[in-house]
Amino acid sequence: MLASPKTQVSTQYDFLIIGYGSELRGDDAVGPRVAMAVAEWQLPSVKSLAVHQLTPELTVDMAQAHYVIFVDACGRSCAQTIQIDPIGVSKSTSDVIPAGTHSNTPSVLLSLTQQLYGHHPQGWLLQVSTECFDLGSQLSSTACQGCDRALRTIEQFFKTYRRPFLMGQASCMKSA
């Protein structure tokens, strides 16, 4: 259940990682795999969620974070690397959520968070290059390399946006 509009929610963590995609469709599982790896780091002030799709219920967690990174597979249209881009927020409330929709874009969720809570975290979309979305297949070598790069990017993001946060901590890199 979503909170009532403009409900005040205090920030409980600095970073929210939302990895999304189907774990049954080969490389589409790259987002959830990255999110699960980040969760294994067990870092303070970081929450990491692996989800099948982006639903309005995620706004509750988003309203409690300073920064959110959405992690998704980007298919063959991406270069053989990862991409991280800031996410713009729609200014029109009519663009927020079409009736009956259960899956949304990161931009729509940021807009909905703004509409419901009066604020939203800064958002980024981290896309991982992939090649195979067959049912039941394992991650391709491209997606595995992308997972490693995504984890290094997230680790660097943590250091850049909250340097004291990781001071004295051992490297958090773990392979997905």
C-alpha positions as a Python dict, from the first residue, in 0.01 Angstrom:
ca = {
    (1, 'M'): (0, 0, 0),
    (2, 'L'): (137, 340, -96),
    (3, 'A'): (150, 622, 154),
    (4, 'S'): (-86, 915, 115),
    (5, 'P'): (33, 1203, -105),
    (6, 'K'): (296, 1437, 42),
    (7, 'T'): (359, 1203, 334),
    (8, 'Q'): (684, 1298, 502),
    (9, 'V'): (931, 1012, 503),
    (10, 'S'): (1275, 1052, 657),
    (11, 'T'): (1579, 936, 468),
    (12, 'Q'): (1695, 603, 608),
    (13, 'Y'): (1976, 523, 368),
    (14, 'D'): (2203, 707, 132),
    (15, 'F'): (2191, 464, -159),
    (16, 'L'): (1921, 245, -307),
    (17, 'I'): (2017, -2, -580),
    (18, 'I'): (1727, -148, -780),
    (19, 'G'): (1827, -424, -1019),
    (20, 'Y'): (1541, -532, -1242),
    (21, 'G'): (1477, -796, -1504),
    (22, 'S'): (1370, -1157, -1541),
    (23, 'E'): (1598, -1413, -1384),
    (24, 'L'): (1447, -1671, -1619),
    (25, 'R'): (1554, -1497, -1942),
    (26, 'G'): (1931, -1530, -1964),
    (27, 'D'): (2107, -1194, -1967),
    (28, 'D'): (1791, -1014, -1855),
    (29, 'A'): (1891, -1134, -1506),
    (30, 'V'): (2191, -899, -1502),
    (31, 'G'): (2007, -626, -1305),
    (32, 'P'): (1892, -856, -1024),
    (33, 'R'): (2236, -1026, -1014),
    (34, 'V'): (2411, -692, -963),
    (35, 'A'): (2161, -591, -694),
    (36, 'M'): (2210, -922, -510),
    (37, 'A'): (2590, -881, -523),
    (38, 'V'): (2561, -529, -376),
    (39, 'A'): (2334, -666, -100),
    (40, 'E'): (2608, -919, -12),
    (41, 'W'): (2845, -630, 60),
    (42, 'Q'): (2626, -550, 365),
    (43, 'L'): (2725, -185, 364),
    (44, 'P'): (2563, 59, 605),
    (45, 'S'): (2326, 311, 449),
    (46, 'V'): (2277, 98, 136),
    (47, 'K'): (1964, -90, 44),
    (48, 'S'): (1965, -317, -258),
    (49, 'L'): (1658, -470, -422),
    (50, 'A'): (1639, -734, -696),
    (51, 'V'): (1298, -713, -866),
    (52, 'H'): (1132, -856, -1174),
    (53, 'Q'): (980, -525, -1281),
    (54, 'L'): (950, -163, -1168),
    (55, 'T'): (627, -124, -973),
    (56, 'P'): (476, 177, -792),
    (57, 'E'): (543, 10, -456),
    (58, 'L'): (914, 84, -499),
    (59, 'T'): (843, 453, -435),
    (60, 'V'): (825, 380, -60),
    (61, 'D'): (1192, 275, -59),
    (62, 'M'): (1287, 548, -307),
    (63, 'A'): (1146, 819, -80),
    (64, 'Q'): (1386, 703, 192),
    (65, 'A'): (1705, 734, -16),
    (66, 'H'): (1931, 1018, -128),
    (67, 'Y'): (2043, 837, -445),
    (68, 'V'): (1893, 555, -648),
    (69, 'I'): (2068, 353, -917),
    (70, 'F'): (1850, 140, -1143),
    (71, 'V'): (2041, -150, -1302),
    (72, 'D'): (1909, -310, -1619),
    (73, 'A'): (2017, -509, -1924),
    (74, 'C'): (2042, -294, -2236),
    (75, 'G'): (2069, -552, -2513),
    (76, 'R'): (2274, -537, -2827),
    (77, 'S'): (2218, -165, -2880),
    (78, 'C'): (2478, -87, -2612),
    (79, 'A'): (2849, -75, -2660),
    (80, 'Q'): (3047, -363, -2508),
    (81, 'T'): (3060, -179, -2178),
    (82, 'I'): (2821, -31, -1927),
    (83, 'Q'): (2645, 305, -1941),
    (84, 'I'): (2536, 518, -1648),
    (85, 'D'): (2317, 819, -1712),
    (86, 'P'): (2121, 1057, -1491),
    (87, 'I'): (1744, 1017, -1504),
    (88, 'G'): (1520, 1314, -1569),
    (89, 'V'): (1193, 1354, -1384),
    (90, 'S'): (873, 1427, -1573),
    (91, 'K'): (715, 1756, -1466),
    (92, 'S'): (367, 1652, -1579),
    (93, 'T'): (162, 1450, -1330),
    (94, 'S'): (-40, 1310, -1621),
    (95, 'D'): (277, 1127, -1733),
    (96, 'V'): (324, 957, -1399),
    (97, 'I'): (135, 629, -1413),
    (98, 'P'): (-114, 520, -1674),
    (99, 'A'): (-416, 344, -1522),
    (100, 'G'): (-372, -30, -1476),
    (101, 'T'): (4, -25, -1528),
    (102, 'H'): (218, -243, -1303),
    (103, 'S'): (552, -196, -1477),
    (104, 'N'): (710, 145, -1521),
    (105, 'T'): (1028, 324, -1618),
    (106, 'P'): (1278, 468, -1370),
    (107, 'S'): (1172, 821, -1472),
    (108, 'V'): (807, 745, -1401),
    (109, 'L'): (894, 606, -1057),
    (110, 'L'): (1098, 917, -971),
    (111, 'S'): (805, 1135, -1079),
    (112, 'L'): (562, 929, -875),
    (113, 'T'): (791, 949, -570),
    (114, 'Q'): (796, 1329, -610),
    (115, 'Q'): (418, 1339, -643),
    (116, 'L'): (356, 1116, -340),
    (117, 'Y'): (626, 1237, -100),
    (118, 'G'): (715, 1587, -216),
    (119, 'H'): (1075, 1485, -295),
    (120, 'H'): (1268, 1219, -484),
    (121, 'P'): (1623, 1084, -478),
    (122, 'Q'): (1874, 1169, -746),
    (123, 'G'): (1847, 887, -996),
    (124, 'W'): (2075, 712, -1243),
    (125, 'L'): (2020, 433, -1490),
    (126, 'L'): (2309, 188, -1516),
    (127, 'Q'): (2271, -27, -1827),
    (128, 'V'): (2475, -343, -1878),
    (129, 'S'): (2547, -475, -2227),
    (130, 'T'): (2399, -818, -2294),
    (131, 'E'): (2346, -1056, -2583),
    (132, 'C'): (2111, -1347, -2504),
    (133, 'F'): (1759, -1346, -2357),
    (134, 'D'): (1670, -1713, -2410),
    (135, 'L'): (1458, -1885, -2148),
    (136, 'G'): (1658, -2065, -1883),
    (137, 'S'): (2000, -1978, -2020),
    (138, 'Q'): (2293, -1866, -1808),
    (139, 'L'): (2449, -1521, -1829),
    (140, 'S'): (2660, -1475, -2141),
    (141, 'S'): (3028, -1382, -2108),
    (142, 'T'): (2931, -1029, -2218),
    (143, 'A'): (2678, -1002, -1932),
    (144, 'C'): (2922, -1152, -1678),
    (145, 'Q'): (3185, -895, -1773),
    (146, 'G'): (2915, -629, -1758),
    (147, 'C'): (2821, -737, -1404),
    (148, 'D'): (3180, -696, -1291),
    (149, 'R'): (3202, -352, -1454),
    (150, 'A'): (2868, -251, -1304),
    (151, 'L'): (2984, -350, -956),
    (152, 'R'): (3304, -149, -996),
    (153, 'T'): (3099, 148, -1119),
    (154, 'I'): (2865, 125, -820),
    (155, 'E'): (3160, 99, -582),
    (156, 'Q'): (3314, 410, -740),
    (157, 'F'): (2977, 586, -721),
    (158, 'F'): (2966, 516, -346),
    (159, 'K'): (3315, 659, -303),
    (160, 'T'): (3238, 966, -512),
    (161, 'Y'): (2905, 1056, -355),
    (162, 'R'): (2980, 966, 6),
    (163, 'R'): (3353, 937, 63),
    (164, 'P'): (3346, 897, 446),
    (165, 'F'): (3092, 619, 396),
    (166, 'L'): (3356, 364, 284),
    (167, 'M'): (3660, 491, 472),
    (168, 'G'): (3851, 203, 625),
    (169, 'Q'): (3635, -62, 461),
    (170, 'A'): (3786, -348, 265),
    (171, 'S'): (3717, -363, -104),
    (172, 'C'): (3360, -469, -163),
    (173, 'M'): (3409, -631, -499),
    (174, 'K'): (3249, -970, -533),
    (175, 'S'): (3172, -1139, -856),
    (176, 'A'): (2806, -1186, -947),
}
